[in-house]
Amino acid sequence: MNWEENVRKVVPYVAGEQPNKPGMIKLNTNECPYPPAPGVERLLKRMDYTAFRLYPDPDTAILADALAEYYHVKREQIFVGVGSDDVISMAFMTFFNSGRPILFPDVTYSFYDVWANLHGIPYKTCPLDEEWHIRPGDYRQPNGGVIFPNPNAPTGLGERLETVEEIVRANRDVVVVVDEAYVDFGGRSALPLVEKYDNLLVVQTFSKSRAMAGMRIGFCIGSEKAIRYLNDVKFSFNSYTMNLPAQILGAEAVRDDVYFKAVTARIIATRERVKGELKALGFTFPDSKANFIFASHESLPAEEIFRALRQADIYVRYWNKPRISNSLRITIGTDEQMDILLAFLKEYVAKRR
């Protein structure tokens, strides 16, 4: 027998390109263009490295306590993972086991179908409408669970809280996961619904608005019962998932609310300015409430623009997939980075018209 016959073969998630070139403009993976909170740097410089010889706290108490205080929930309602991807994967393993298909949008975060296939979970996609919005009626069919981002990726559109609640209320017999990776840039969080619905999990991340993608910190908030189930799976998988520096520095990032709000406000202001500039160049896009813009040009193919930008060491994200093959996802960088992008596009569009 060939040993490869027993290998689990899956199609993996394809992450955004991670180039490392001097002078490049990297706008393809929705990272924050600004550094983490100043207290993070101060703590990092005086961290006691001798503590690294010990296992980290499996309960991530220092970070979970900071999150509970910030979001005004009980410590028992917090689950911490190694990035929100880890949290969502744990949720798939924990809650999506009925054998019925889980539901998520057809245009959405492209990791959802990967996790479903990895964990052997059937799934069905629900088409977004012509304006890229979720149609809540699609989520009234029998299912084994529901997950969707709000704001959505890659469109950037946010759904009304009433829409989210309609979906949660219609699916009380399964768990509904709302992925809020981009909520801090103008979306409306479903956290107020957690006390009302024990089948709701709200997932967030430090990778975007808290500028700590490199530390891999994610968390979710839900009912105490749901969090207990998640922890049971986590401790059956790996007790020591989050390293000590991430726990300590993550807690410090949460405490500096002034810096957090200043950074998100700055990114939002840049995003709104860039929307106007892109519109003047012939681009159209949904009204993003995320830290990116999902743009299509009125006459120039997205793939052509993507390749031209890449040749100039300006990196944006492009997918050759149904419905989105003529759009580019452009992360909001610093004002200086966006000015370089806009100058390139202005010249490029002028030449091609």
Salt bridges, closest charged atoms under 4 A:
GLU17 OE2 - ARG310 NH2 2.55
GLU31 OE1 - LYS26 NZ 2.75
GLU41 OE2 - LYS45 NZ 3.20
ASP65 OD1 - ARG75 NE 3.70
ASP106 OD2 - ARG323 NH1 2.88
ASP138 OD2 - ARG135 NE 3.17
GLU159 OE2 - HIS133 ND1 3.17
GLU162 OE1 - ARG160 NH1 3.52
GLU162 OE2 - ARG188 NH1 3.88
GLU165 OE2 - ARG169 NH1 3.92
GLU165 OE2 - LYS196 NZ 2.72
GLU166 OE2 - ARG140 NH2 3.69
ASP198 OD1 - ARG172 NH2 3.46
GLU224 OE2 - LYS74 NZ 2.98
GLU252 OE1 - ARG255 NH1 3.14
ASP257 OD2 - LYS261 NZ 2.91
GLU272 OE2 - ARG271 NE 2.81
GLU272 OE2 - LYS275 NZ 2.95
GLU277 OE2 - ARG273 NH1 3.89
ASP287 OD1 - LYS275 NZ 2.58
ASP287 OD2 - LYS289 NZ 3.78
GLU298 OE2 - ARG353 NH2 3.39
GLU303 OE2 - ARG307 NH2 2.77
GLU304 OE2 - ARG352 NE 2.59
ASP313 OD1 - LYS21 NZ 3.34
ASP335 OD1 - ARG273 NH2 3.18
ASP339 OD1 - ARG273 NH1 3.06
GLU347 OE2 - LYS351 NZ 3.24
